[in-house]
């Protein structure tokens, strides 16, 4: 399975000639070459993780593609046919087997409501927590997409999260809110955390990929 990082929090997974897309949002450039798309996962309802314009553009290339997300996404994207999934659910689309973890978005501030958020584990190998520090308990994570910059993120907590997951490899995602200097600094911290358990940290730029 090949995992390609796109801008901010958008991830593309390719396996056996099929494609799964996760969190195409407002900071992500328009996506193309989606003729093999079999599913879209939206971890939560915030616009940096999905927009109507992105879904419309995706469905112009893959009209019948199913979209999966928590109840909050189904409500926010009520004009679309979203299949609601929750913590502990398992779904298969094409060669992709997905399991969902977590349940809630990390707290940004007491004045901002806490919303639904799901982490997604794909083929028991790749894990992305959305906007949370949800640990997939009991899972040996081969490749972790670790949030590296966000209004809800404190770098010390992000370090502790990587230490808790203990991935064999990791890369930073959710990074468009950072300057290049800030991104380099935060990547260095997550690199240190990954290496504490013998893992390898990958510095993926948009369009770059890692194989599982």
Protein Blocks (a to p, Z undefined) as FASTA:
>chain_A
ZZdddehjaccddeehiacdehiafklccdehillpcbdcdfbfbfklocfklmmmmmmm
mmmlccdddfklmmmmmmbccddddehiacdehjbccddehjiacdfbfklccddddddd
ehhlaccebjafbdcehiacfbdcddfbdfkbcfklmmmmmmmnopabdcdehkllpcfk
lmmmmmmmmmmmmmmnopacddddehiacdZZ
